[in-house]
Amino acid sequence: MTDTNSIISQNKKYAENFTYGDLPPHPSEKIAILACMDARIPVNEVLGLRIGEAHIIRNAGGIVTDDALRSLIVSHEMLGTEKIIIINHTECGMATFKDQDLQKRISEKYNSNASDIKFHSFNDLEENVKDQIKKIRTSPFLSNIISVHGFIYDIKTGKIREVEQ
Ligand SMILES: [Zn+2]
């Protein structure tokens, strides 16, 4: 999967036996998941979810940024999701640097001021998950969400464990 041709040929294989054309847009399990973008986490498989069952929103760190909040509100308000799951993971790259360091690095590298870019790096995995749950729980626009759960996915074992709230 390195160039456009191989992407197109992979898709050709995928579309040969395609059977999802009649799925409704509303996630049938009424779940919205916010997970880190880490390439080692196959979110659907990890949670045993099939296509059409959940929204999956991903970004660096699994952070409730303004844009993630935007997606969660659309998911809830327009597409009927009622449960939110946050997934962070061991060995997250977002815990390996500080915002200031990356801001400085790219400011110098590209000769352009990056000091206002918030990367949301963090130190403590558990605290990070709790912070994201808190952001969801304090959004007035998500106050009708039934449940919010946070999990840490273990890169080495494939297991998740819930973060106590
Ligand atoms: Zn990560």
Backbone and ligand atoms as CSV (ligand in chain L), in Angstrom:
chain,resi,resn,atom,element,x,y,z
A,1,MET,N,N,0.856,-1.207,0.000
A,1,MET,CA,C,0.000,0.000,0.000
A,1,MET,C,C,0.885,1.247,0.000
A,2,THR,N,N,1.662,1.416,-1.076
A,2,THR,CA,C,2.586,2.549,-1.070
A,2,THR,C,C,2.233,3.629,-2.070
A,3,ASP,N,N,1.577,3.267,-3.161
A,3,ASP,CA,C,1.240,4.298,-4.131
A,3,ASP,C,C,-0.248,4.252,-4.494
A,4,THR,N,N,-0.662,5.213,-5.311
A,4,THR,CA,C,-2.080,5.327,-5.654
A,4,THR,C,C,-2.588,4.087,-6.364
A,5,ASN,N,N,-1.754,3.510,-7.243
A,5,ASN,CA,C,-2.205,2.318,-7.969
A,5,ASN,C,C,-2.530,1.168,-7.035
A,6,SER,N,N,-1.689,0.973,-6.036
A,6,SER,CA,C,-1.972,-0.143,-5.137
A,6,SER,C,C,-3.188,0.156,-4.262
A,7,ILE,N,N,-3.397,1.428,-3.945
A,7,ILE,CA,C,-4.609,1.794,-3.193
A,7,ILE,C,C,-5.844,1.468,-4.032
A,8,ILE,N,N,-5.797,1.831,-5.304
A,8,ILE,CA,C,-6.945,1.577,-6.185
A,8,ILE,C,C,-7.171,0.077,-6.358
A,9,SER,N,N,-6.110,-0.691,-6.495
A,9,SER,CA,C,-6.312,-2.128,-6.678
A,9,SER,C,C,-6.802,-2.795,-5.380
A,10,GLN,N,N,-6.351,-2.298,-4.241
A,10,GLN,CA,C,-6.873,-2.811,-2.964
A,10,GLN,C,C,-8.372,-2.532,-2.861
A,11,ASN,N,N,-8.771,-1.342,-3.286
A,11,ASN,CA,C,-10.184,-0.991,-3.205
A,11,ASN,C,C,-11.032,-1.839,-4.146
A,12,LYS,N,N,-10.450,-2.151,-5.297
A,12,LYS,CA,C,-11.168,-3.000,-6.257
A,12,LYS,C,C,-11.522,-4.337,-5.605
A,13,LYS,N,N,-10.551,-4.918,-4.913
A,13,LYS,CA,C,-10.788,-6.177,-4.204
A,13,LYS,C,C,-11.865,-5.998,-3.140
A,14,TYR,N,N,-11.776,-4.881,-2.405
A,14,TYR,CA,C,-12.735,-4.607,-1.336
A,14,TYR,C,C,-14.157,-4.521,-1.895
A,15,ALA,N,N,-14.303,-3.809,-3.007
A,15,ALA,CA,C,-15.640,-3.536,-3.548
A,15,ALA,C,C,-16.264,-4.755,-4.229
A,16,GLU,N,N,-15.440,-5.755,-4.558
A,16,GLU,CA,C,-15.960,-6.948,-5.244
A,16,GLU,C,C,-17.084,-7.636,-4.471
A,17,ASN,N,N,-16.907,-7.734,-3.169
A,17,ASN,CA,C,-17.916,-8.416,-2.347
A,17,ASN,C,C,-18.636,-7.456,-1.404
A,18,PHE,N,N,-18.813,-6.244,-1.860
A,18,PHE,CA,C,-19.383,-5.203,-1.005
A,18,PHE,C,C,-20.860,-5.439,-0.714
A,19,THR,N,N,-21.224,-5.429,0.569
A,19,THR,CA,C,-22.625,-5.697,0.933
A,19,THR,C,C,-23.198,-4.646,1.877
A,20,TYR,N,N,-22.487,-3.525,2.052
A,20,TYR,CA,C,-22.923,-2.547,3.060
A,20,TYR,C,C,-23.724,-1.377,2.486
A,21,GLY,N,N,-24.078,-1.477,1.211
A,21,GLY,CA,C,-24.695,-0.333,0.537
A,21,GLY,C,C,-26.022,0.124,1.115
A,22,ASP,N,N,-26.694,-0.736,1.867
A,22,ASP,CA,C,-28.011,-0.363,2.385
A,22,ASP,C,C,-28.011,-0.013,3.869
A,23,LEU,N,N,-26.833,0.091,4.470
A,23,LEU,CA,C,-26.783,0.438,5.893
A,23,LEU,C,C,-27.313,1.853,6.109
A,24,PRO,N,N,-28.076,2.070,7.192
A,24,PRO,CA,C,-28.504,3.432,7.516
A,24,PRO,C,C,-27.334,4.230,8.110
A,25,PRO,N,N,-27.395,5.553,8.053
A,25,PRO,CA,C,-26.286,6.357,8.593
A,25,PRO,C,C,-26.230,6.370,10.120
A,26,HIS,N,N,-27.345,6.095,10.775
A,26,HIS,CA,C,-27.360,6.117,12.240
A,26,HIS,C,C,-26.656,4.886,12.796
A,27,PRO,N,N,-25.626,5.061,13.626
A,27,PRO,CA,C,-24.919,3.903,14.193
A,27,PRO,C,C,-25.870,3.032,15.017
A,28,SER,N,N,-25.983,1.758,14.655
A,28,SER,CA,C,-27.024,0.919,15.248
A,28,SER,C,C,-26.814,0.651,16.736
A,29,GLU,N,N,-25.565,0.709,17.203
A,29,GLU,CA,C,-25.325,0.513,18.645
A,29,GLU,C,C,-25.394,1.822,19.423
A,30,LYS,N,N,-25.653,2.907,18.723
A,30,LYS,CA,C,-25.760,4.247,19.333
A,30,LYS,C,C,-24.502,4.638,20.124
A,31,ILE,N,N,-23.345,4.219,19.595
A,31,ILE,CA,C,-22.081,4.499,20.276
A,31,ILE,C,C,-21.223,5.438,19.435
A,32,ALA,N,N,-20.599,6.399,20.108
A,32,ALA,CA,C,-19.565,7.219,19.470
A,32,ALA,C,C,-18.266,6.986,20.228
A,33,ILE,N,N,-17.213,6.679,19.493
A,33,ILE,CA,C,-15.919,6.386,20.108
A,33,ILE,C,C,-14.922,7.466,19.710
A,34,LEU,N,N,-14.196,7.948,20.701
A,34,LEU,CA,C,-13.105,8.877,20.411
A,34,LEU,C,C,-11.813,8.175,20.813
A,35,ALA,N,N,-10.978,7.902,19.818
A,35,ALA,CA,C,-9.760,7.122,20.083
A,35,ALA,C,C,-8.527,7.823,19.528
A,36,CYS,N,N,-7.386,7.459,20.082
A,36,CYS,CA,C,-6.125,7.954,19.519
A,36,CYS,C,C,-5.968,7.407,18.108
A,37,MET,N,N,-5.261,8.155,17.267
A,37,MET,CA,C,-5.088,7.758,15.866
A,37,MET,C,C,-4.017,6.679,15.688
A,38,ASP,N,N,-3.373,6.276,16.762
A,38,ASP,CA,C,-2.268,5.312,16.675
A,38,ASP,C,C,-2.604,4.158,15.717
A,39,ALA,N,N,-1.686,3.884,14.792
A,39,ALA,CA,C,-1.937,2.907,13.722
A,39,ALA,C,C,-2.047,1.478,14.238
A,40,ARG,N,N,-1.676,1.267,15.499
A,40,ARG,CA,C,-1.706,-0.095,16.048
A,40,ARG,C,C,-3.050,-0.460,16.684
A,41,ILE,N,N,-4.005,0.454,16.652
A,41,ILE,CA,C,-5.288,0.188,17.321
A,41,ILE,C,C,-6.424,0.035,16.292
A,42,PRO,N,N,-6.838,-1.208,15.999
A,42,PRO,CA,C,-7.983,-1.405,15.111
A,42,PRO,C,C,-9.270,-1.293,15.920
A,43,VAL,N,N,-9.769,-0.094,16.068
A,43,VAL,CA,C,-10.824,0.195,17.039
A,43,VAL,C,C,-12.034,-0.737,16.915
A,44,ASN,N,N,-12.526,-0.918,15.687
A,44,ASN,CA,C,-13.670,-1.811,15.488
A,44,ASN,C,C,-13.406,-3.202,16.050
A,45,GLU,N,N,-12.252,-3.742,15.694
A,45,GLU,CA,C,-11.915,-5.107,16.124
A,45,GLU,C,C,-11.727,-5.185,17.629
A,46,VAL,N,N,-11.066,-4.171,18.182
A,46,VAL,CA,C,-10.798,-4.172,19.627
A,46,VAL,C,C,-12.096,-4.290,20.415
A,47,LEU,N,N,-13.138,-3.619,19.943
A,47,LEU,CA,C,-14.403,-3.603,20.688
A,47,LEU,C,C,-15.448,-4.536,20.085
A,48,GLY,N,N,-15.056,-5.322,19.078
A,48,GLY,CA,C,-15.996,-6.261,18.480
A,48,GLY,C,C,-17.156,-5.577,17.777
A,49,LEU,N,N,-16.896,-4.411,17.228
A,49,LEU,CA,C,-17.956,-3.666,16.546
A,49,LEU,C,C,-17.885,-3.886,15.041
A,50,ARG,N,N,-19.053,-3.997,14.444
A,50,ARG,CA,C,-19.103,-4.159,12.995
A,50,ARG,C,C,-19.405,-2.823,12.320
A,51,ILE,N,N,-19.237,-2.814,11.016
A,51,ILE,CA,C,-19.489,-1.590,10.264
A,51,ILE,C,C,-20.953,-1.168,10.445
A,52,GLY,N,N,-21.163,0.113,10.648
A,52,GLY,CA,C,-22.524,0.622,10.827
A,52,GLY,C,C,-22.965,0.692,12.276
A,53,GLU,N,N,-22.151,0.184,13.193
A,53,GLU,CA,C,-22.587,0.125,14.589
A,53,GLU,C,C,-22.152,1.322,15.437
A,54,ALA,N,N,-21.079,1.990,15.042
A,54,ALA,CA,C,-20.564,3.075,15.887
A,54,ALA,C,C,-19.853,4.133,15.045
A,55,HIS,N,N,-19.864,5.363,15.539
A,55,HIS,CA,C,-18.997,6.389,14.972
A,55,HIS,C,C,-17.617,6.243,15.597
A,56,ILE,N,N,-16.602,6.426,14.802
A,56,ILE,CA,C,-15.252,6.406,15.357
A,56,ILE,C,C,-14.544,7.696,14.957
A,57,ILE,N,N,-14.234,8.479,15.967
A,57,ILE,CA,C,-13.551,9.756,15.769
A,57,ILE,C,C,-12.131,9.564,16.283
A,58,ARG,N,N,-11.160,9.933,15.493
A,58,ARG,CA,C,-9.783,9.689,15.927
A,58,ARG,C,C,-8.925,10.936,15.750
A,59,ASN,N,N,-8.044,11.139,16.705
A,59,ASN,CA,C,-7.043,12.197,16.571
A,59,ASN,C,C,-5.844,11.821,17.431
A,60,ALA,N,N,-4.808,12.636,17.362
A,60,ALA,CA,C,-3.603,12.346,18.132
A,60,ALA,C,C,-3.912,12.460,19.622
A,61,GLY,N,N,-3.889,11.346,20.322
A,61,GLY,CA,C,-4.102,11.334,21.765
A,61,GLY,C,C,-5.514,10.984,22.207
A,62,GLY,N,N,-6.464,10.955,21.286
A,62,GLY,CA,C,-7.856,10.721,21.699
A,62,GLY,C,C,-8.337,11.855,22.589
A,63,ILE,N,N,-8.154,13.075,22.101
A,63,ILE,CA,C,-8.407,14.283,22.888
A,63,ILE,C,C,-9.740,14.921,22.490
A,64,VAL,N,N,-10.487,15.382,23.497
A,64,VAL,CA,C,-11.723,16.117,23.216
A,64,VAL,C,C,-11.347,17.561,22.853
A,65,THR,N,N,-10.885,17.720,21.638
A,65,THR,CA,C,-10.599,19.063,21.111
A,65,THR,C,C,-11.918,19.690,20.683
A,66,ASP,N,N,-11.873,20.950,20.295
A,66,ASP,CA,C,-13.089,21.601,19.784
A,66,ASP,C,C,-13.643,20.822,18.598
A,67,ASP,N,N,-12.744,20.307,17.766
A,67,ASP,CA,C,-13.224,19.605,16.579
A,67,ASP,C,C,-13.801,18.229,16.925
A,68,ALA,N,N,-13.200,17.554,17.894
A,68,ALA,CA,C,-13.767,16.275,18.337
A,68,ALA,C,C,-15.145,16.516,18.958
A,69,LEU,N,N,-15.259,17.590,19.713
A,69,LEU,CA,C,-16.539,17.953,20.327
A,69,LEU,C,C,-17.587,18.218,19.237
A,70,ARG,N,N,-17.148,18.908,18.208
A,70,ARG,CA,C,-18.037,19.170,17.062
A,70,ARG,C,C,-18.583,17.849,16.517
A,71,SER,N,N,-17.695,16.882,16.302
A,71,SER,CA,C,-18.133,15.595,15.755
A,71,SER,C,C,-19.047,14.864,16.728
A,72,LEU,N,N,-18.713,14.916,18.019
A,72,LEU,CA,C,-19.542,14.229,19.019
A,72,LEU,C,C,-20.940,14.835,19.087
A,73,ILE,N,N,-21.015,16.146,18.955
A,73,ILE,CA,C,-22.326,16.807,18.999
A,73,ILE,C,C,-23.140,16.430,17.756
A,74,VAL,N,N,-22.500,16.420,16.600
A,74,VAL,CA,C,-23.203,16.001,15.377
A,74,VAL,C,C,-23.656,14.554,15.521
A,75,SER,N,N,-22.768,13.703,16.041
A,75,SER,CA,C,-23.066,12.286,16.230
A,75,SER,C,C,-24.298,12.108,17.120
A,76,HIS,N,N,-24.303,12.826,18.221
A,76,HIS,CA,C,-25.394,12.717,19.195
A,76,HIS,C,C,-26.682,13.354,18.677
A,77,GLU,N,N,-26.555,14.585,18.234
A,77,GLU,CA,C,-27.743,15.373,17.919
A,77,GLU,C,C,-28.380,14.972,16.587
A,78,MET,N,N,-27.546,14.670,15.615
A,78,MET,CA,C,-28.068,14.397,14.275
A,78,MET,C,C,-28.204,12.905,13.986
A,79,LEU,N,N,-27.402,12.090,14.675
A,79,LEU,CA,C,-27.378,10.673,14.314
A,79,LEU,C,C,-27.654,9.738,15.492
A,80,GLY,N,N,-28.100,10.330,16.599
A,80,GLY,CA,C,-28.723,9.545,17.656
A,80,GLY,C,C,-27.819,8.737,18.572
A,81,THR,N,N,-26.514,9.008,18.596
A,81,THR,CA,C,-25.684,8.243,19.535
A,81,THR,C,C,-25.940,8.715,20.968
A,82,GLU,N,N,-25.852,7.755,21.888
A,82,GLU,CA,C,-26.194,8.034,23.292
A,82,GLU,C,C,-25.089,7.643,24.262
A,83,LYS,N,N,-24.102,6.898,23.746
A,83,LYS,CA,C,-23.016,6.436,24.612
A,83,LYS,C,C,-21.692,6.875,23.990
A,84,ILE,N,N,-20.780,7.345,24.825
A,84,ILE,CA,C,-19.471,7.770,24.323
A,84,ILE,C,C,-18.378,6.950,24.996
A,85,ILE,N,N,-17.430,6.507,24.196
A,85,ILE,CA,C,-16.285,5.760,24.714
A,85,ILE,C,C,-15.001,6.475,24.294
A,86,ILE,N,N,-14.136,6.691,25.277
A,86,ILE,CA,C,-12.822,7.284,25.012
A,86,ILE,C,C,-11.786,6.159,25.052
A,87,ILE,N,N,-10.909,6.114,24.066
A,87,ILE,CA,C,-9.836,5.114,24.105
A,87,ILE,C,C,-8.475,5.790,23.969
A,88,ASN,N,N,-7.694,5.660,25.014
A,88,ASN,CA,C,-6.274,6.019,24.989
A,88,ASN,C,C,-5.501,4.704,25.039
A,89,HIS,N,N,-4.172,4.767,25.031
A,89,HIS,CA,C,-3.425,3.509,24.971
A,89,HIS,C,C,-2.022,3.653,25.545
A,90,THR,N,N,-1.457,2.512,25.894
A,90,THR,CA,C,-0.074,2.503,26.367
A,90,THR,C,C,0.852,2.888,25.208
A,91,GLU,N,N,2.018,3.363,25.556
A,91,GLU,CA,C,3.029,3.770,24.561
A,91,GLU,C,C,2.545,4.878,23.629
A,92,CYS,N,N,1.645,5.738,24.132
A,92,CYS,CA,C,1.145,6.816,23.263
A,92,CYS,C,C,2.239,7.848,23.005
A,93,GLY,N,N,2.407,8.175,21.738
A,93,GLY,CA,C,3.403,9.168,21.345
A,93,GLY,C,C,3.143,10.545,21.938
A,94,MET,N,N,1.882,10.814,22.294
A,94,MET,CA,C,1.544,12.137,22.827
A,94,MET,C,C,2.085,12.355,24.238
A,95,ALA,N,N,2.586,11.274,24.839
A,95,ALA,CA,C,3.188,11.395,26.169
A,95,ALA,C,C,4.708,11.461,26.082
A,96,THR,N,N,5.231,11.591,24.876
A,96,THR,CA,C,6.696,11.553,24.712
A,96,THR,C,C,7.301,12.920,24.427
A,97,PHE,N,N,6.468,13.953,24.360
A,97,PHE,CA,C,7.014,15.296,24.123
A,97,PHE,C,C,6.141,16.327,24.835
A,98,LYS,N,N,6.640,17.554,24.885
A,98,LYS,CA,C,5.852,18.643,25.444
A,98,LYS,C,C,5.421,19.569,24.308
A,99,ASP,N,N,4.245,20.154,24.460
A,99,ASP,CA,C,3.762,21.081,23.424
A,99,ASP,C,C,4.826,22.107,23.046
A,100,GLN,N,N,5.443,22.685,24.089
A,100,GLN,CA,C,6.439,23.739,23.841
A,100,GLN,C,C,7.588,23.258,22.961
A,101,ASP,N,N,7.995,21.994,23.178
A,101,ASP,CA,C,9.131,21.471,22.407
A,101,ASP,C,C,8.777,21.328,20.931
A,102,LEU,N,N,7.568,20.828,20.659
A,102,LEU,CA,C,7.167,20.665,19.263
A,102,LEU,C,C,6.896,22.025,18.608
A,103,GLN,N,N,6.324,22.940,19.410
A,103,GLN,CA,C,6.098,24.291,18.880
A,103,GLN,C,C,7.428,24.925,18.466
A,104,LYS,N,N,8.423,24.772,19.334
A,104,LYS,CA,C,9.740,25.360,19.073
A,104,LYS,C,C,10.371,24.694,17.853
A,105,ARG,N,N,10.301,23.379,17.831
A,105,ARG,CA,C,10.914,22.607,16.743
A,105,ARG,C,C,10.385,23.015,15.370
A,106,ILE,N,N,9.054,23.086,15.235
A,106,ILE,CA,C,8.525,23.394,13.904
A,106,ILE,C,C,8.588,24.895,13.595
A,107,SER,N,N,8.567,25.710,14.644
A,107,SER,CA,C,8.744,27.152,14.410
A,107,SER,C,C,10.091,27.407,13.747
A,108,GLU,N,N,11.117,26.726,14.279
A,108,GLU,CA,C,12.471,26.906,13.735
A,108,GLU,C,C,12.615,26.237,12.379
A,109,LYS,N,N,12.093,25.035,12.273
A,109,LYS,CA,C,12.252,24.258,11.044
A,109,LYS,C,C,11.595,24.932,9.841
A,110,TYR,N,N,10.406,25.503,10.069
A,110,TYR,CA,C,9.644,26.072,8.951
A,110,TYR,C,C,9.637,27.604,8.966
A,111,ASN,N,N,10.421,28.146,9.905
A,111,ASN,CA,C,10.530,29.595,10.010
A,111,ASN,C,C,9.157,30.273,10.062
A,112,SER,N,N,8.294,29.719,10.915
A,112,SER,CA,C,6.936,30.244,11.054
A,112,SER,C,C,6.471,29.986,12.478
A,113,ASN,N,N,5.843,30.974,13.093
A,113,ASN,CA,C,5.507,30.876,14.514
A,113,ASN,C,C,4.408,29.835,14.786
A,114,ALA,N,N,4.759,28.822,15.572
A,114,ALA,CA,C,3.797,27.752,15.876
A,114,ALA,C,C,3.379,27.774,17.340
A,115,SER,N,N,3.681,28.885,18.037
A,115,SER,CA,C,3.467,28.896,19.491
A,115,SER,C,C,1.992,28.851,19.878
A,116,ASP,N,N,1.097,29.104,18.926
A,116,ASP,CA,C,-0.323,29.058,19.282
A,116,ASP,C,C,-0.992,27.726,18.902
A,117,ILE,N,N,-0.196,26.777,18.398
A,117,ILE,CA,C,-0.788,25.468,18.074
A,117,ILE,C,C,-0.794,24.606,19.330
A,118,LYS,N,N,-1.991,24.219,19.755
A,118,LYS,CA,C,-2.096,23.371,20.938
A,118,LYS,C,C,-2.101,21.914,20.497
A,119,PHE,N,N,-1.082,21.164,20.939
A,119,PHE,CA,C,-0.979,19.762,20.516
A,119,PHE,C,C,-1.618,18.799,21.517
A,120,HIS,N,N,-1.871,19.263,22.726
A,120,HIS,CA,C,-2.497,18.433,23.767
A,120,HIS,C,C,-1.637,17.221,24.155
A,121,SER,N,N,-0.327,17.421,24.206
A,121,SER,CA,C,0.521,16.352,24.746
A,121,SER,C,C,0.200,16.210,26.239
A,122,PHE,N,N,0.532,15.056,26.804
A,122,PHE,CA,C,0.211,14.834,28.219
A,122,PHE,C,C,1.258,13.955,28.881
A,123,ASN,N,N,1.222,13.931,30.228
A,123,ASN,CA,C,2.176,13.115,30.986
A,123,ASN,C,C,1.543,11.831,31.495
A,124,ASP,N,N,0.326,11.977,32.026
A,124,ASP,CA,C,-0.293,10.876,32.756
A,124,ASP,C,C,-1.482,10.341,31.966
A,125,LEU,N,N,-1.368,9.078,31.566
A,125,LEU,CA,C,-2.377,8.456,30.711
A,125,LEU,C,C,-3.752,8.451,31.367
A,126,GLU,N,N,-3.805,7.974,32.626
A,126,GLU,CA,C,-5.089,7.898,33.332
A,126,GLU,C,C,-5.731,9.267,33.473
A,127,GLU,N,N,-4.889,10.233,33.872
A,127,GLU,CA,C,-5.404,11.595,34.051
A,127,GLU,C,C,-5.912,12.139,32.727
A,128,ASN,N,N,-5.211,11.805,31.656
A,128,ASN,CA,C,-5.640,12.286,30.342
A,128,ASN,C,C,-7.035,11.757,29.999
A,129,VAL,N,N,-7.242,10.479,30.260
A,129,VAL,CA,C,-8.565,9.895,29.984
A,129,VAL,C,C,-9.630,10.589,30.834
A,130,LYS,N,N,-9.320,10.762,32.125
A,130,LYS,CA,C,-10.288,11.424,33.021
A,130,LYS,C,C,-10.602,12.845,32.551
A,131,ASP,N,N,-9.555,13.542,32.087
A,131,ASP,CA,C,-9.771,14.917,31.602
A,131,ASP,C,C,-10.734,14.937,30.407
A,132,GLN,N,N,-10.598,13.938,29.534
A,132,GLN,CA,C,-11.463,13.913,28.345
A,132,GLN,C,C,-12.908,13.614,28.734
A,133,ILE,N,N,-13.070,12.695,29.694
A,133,ILE,CA,C,-14.422,12.383,30.170
A,133,ILE,C,C,-15.058,13.637,30.781
A,134,LYS,N,N,-14.243,14.346,31.560
A,134,LYS,CA,C,-14.740,15.562,32.204
A,134,LYS,C,C,-15.187,16.595,31.168
A,135,LYS,N,N,-14.405,16.726,30.088
A,135,LYS,CA,C,-14.770,17.700,29.050
A,135,LYS,C,C,-16.114,17.347,28.413
A,136,ILE,N,N,-16.333,16.051,28.228
A,136,ILE,CA,C,-17.619,15.628,27.654
A,136,ILE,C,C,-18.744,15.872,28.648
A,137,ARG,N,N,-18.462,15.515,29.912
A,137,ARG,CA,C,-19.495,15.641,30.936
A,137,ARG,C,C,-19.856,17.089,31.248
A,138,THR,N,N,-18.994,18.011,30.918
A,138,THR,CA,C,-19.295,19.418,31.212
A,138,THR,C,C,-19.784,20.184,29.985
A,139,SER,N,N,-19.888,19.491,28.860
A,139,SER,CA,C,-20.433,20.177,27.684
A,139,SER,C,C,-21.960,20.210,27.788
A,140,PRO,N,N,-22.541,21.398,27.765
A,140,PRO,CA,C,-23.997,21.478,27.856
A,140,PRO,C,C,-24.690,20.782,26.683
A,141,PHE,N,N,-23.968,20.675,25.572
A,141,PHE,CA,C,-24.590,20.115,24.371
A,141,PHE,C,C,-24.547,18.587,24.348
A,142,LEU,N,N,-23.878,18.009,25.352
A,142,LEU,CA,C,-23.832,16.554,25.452
A,142,LEU,C,C,-24.434,16.091,26.781
A,143,SER,N,N,-25.234,16.950,27.372
A,143,SER,CA,C,-25.765,16.634,28.704
A,143,SER,C,C,-26.782,15.489,28.681
A,144,ASN,N,N,-27.314,15.152,27.509
A,144,ASN,CA,C,-28.258,14.031,27.429
A,144,ASN,C,C,-27.583,12.700,27.099
A,145,ILE,N,N,-26.275,12.723,26.969
A,145,ILE,CA,C,-25.543,11.472,26.729
A,145,ILE,C,C,-25.725,10.559,27.944
A,146,ILE,N,N,-26.069,9.299,27.688
A,146,ILE,CA,C,-26.402,8.376,28.776
A,146,ILE,C,C,-25.156,7.912,29.535
A,147,SER,N,N,-24.101,7.544,28.795
A,147,SER,CA,C,-22.905,7.054,29.493
A,147,SER,C,C,-21.636,7.495,28.788
A,148,VAL,N,N,-20.610,7.753,29.596
A,148,VAL,CA,C,-19.285,8.073,29.068
A,148,VAL,C,C,-18.287,7.176,29.785
A,149,HIS,N,N,-17.575,6.361,29.025
A,149,HIS,CA,C,-16.588,5.472,29.632
A,149,HIS,C,C,-15.231,5.680,28.971
A,150,GLY,N,N,-14.191,5.575,29.779
A,150,GLY,CA,C,-12.834,5.736,29.263
A,150,GLY,C,C,-12.040,4.454,29.451
A,151,PHE,N,N,-11.265,4.087,28.437
A,151,PHE,CA,C,-10.477,2.864,28.496
A,151,PHE,C,C,-9.038,3.127,28.068
A,152,ILE,N,N,-8.150,2.283,28.602
A,152,ILE,CA,C,-6.759,2.282,28.126
A,152,ILE,C,C,-6.504,0.954,27.432
A,153,TYR,N,N,-6.095,1.049,26.186
A,153,TYR,CA,C,-5.784,-0.131,25.378
A,153,TYR,C,C,-4.307,-0.450,25.539
A,154,ASP,N,N,-4.035,-1.701,25.836
A,154,ASP,CA,C,-2.640,-2.120,26.013
A,154,ASP,C,C,-2.084,-2.609,24.674
A,155,ILE,N,N,-1.128,-1.867,24.160
A,155,ILE,CA,C,-0.539,-2.169,22.853
A,155,ILE,C,C,0.090,-3.564,22.822
A,156,LYS,N,N,0.606,-4.008,23.959
A,156,LYS,CA,C,1.309,-5.296,24.007
A,156,LYS,C,C,0.377,-6.506,24.088
A,157,THR,N,N,-0.817,-6.316,24.679
A,157,THR,CA,C,-1.696,-7.473,24.898
A,157,THR,C,C,-3.002,-7.409,24.126
A,158,GLY,N,N,-3.365,-6.220,23.636
A,158,GLY,CA,C,-4.642,-6.064,22.947
A,158,GLY,C,C,-5.824,-5.919,23.898
A,159,LYS,N,N,-5.520,-5.901,25.207
A,159,LYS,CA,C,-6.605,-5.807,26.186
A,159,LYS,C,C,-6.907,-4.349,26.527
A,160,ILE,N,N,-8.167,-4.103,26.895
A,160,ILE,CA,C,-8.514,-2.779,27.404
A,160,ILE,C,C,-8.846,-2.885,28.882
A,161,ARG,N,N,-8.603,-1.799,29.590
A,161,ARG,CA,C,-9.081,-1.732,30.976
A,161,ARG,C,C,-9.741,-0.374,31.172
A,162,GLU,N,N,-10.808,-0.388,31.962
A,162,GLU,CA,C,-11.542,0.855,32.161
A,162,GLU,C,C,-10.841,1.758,33.163
A,163,VAL,N,N,-10.876,3.050,32.895
A,163,VAL,CA,C,-10.351,4.032,33.840
A,163,VAL,C,C,-11.483,4.412,34.782
A,164,GLU,N,N,-11.240,4.201,36.074
A,164,GLU,CA,C,-12.258,4.517,37.079
A,164,GLU,C,C,-12.509,6.015,37.110
A,165,GLN,N,N,-13.779,6.377,37.239
A,165,GLN,CA,C,-14.103,7.812,37.291
A,165,GLN,C,C,-14.401,8.254,38.714
L,1,ZN,ZN,ZN,-1.648,7.536,20.939
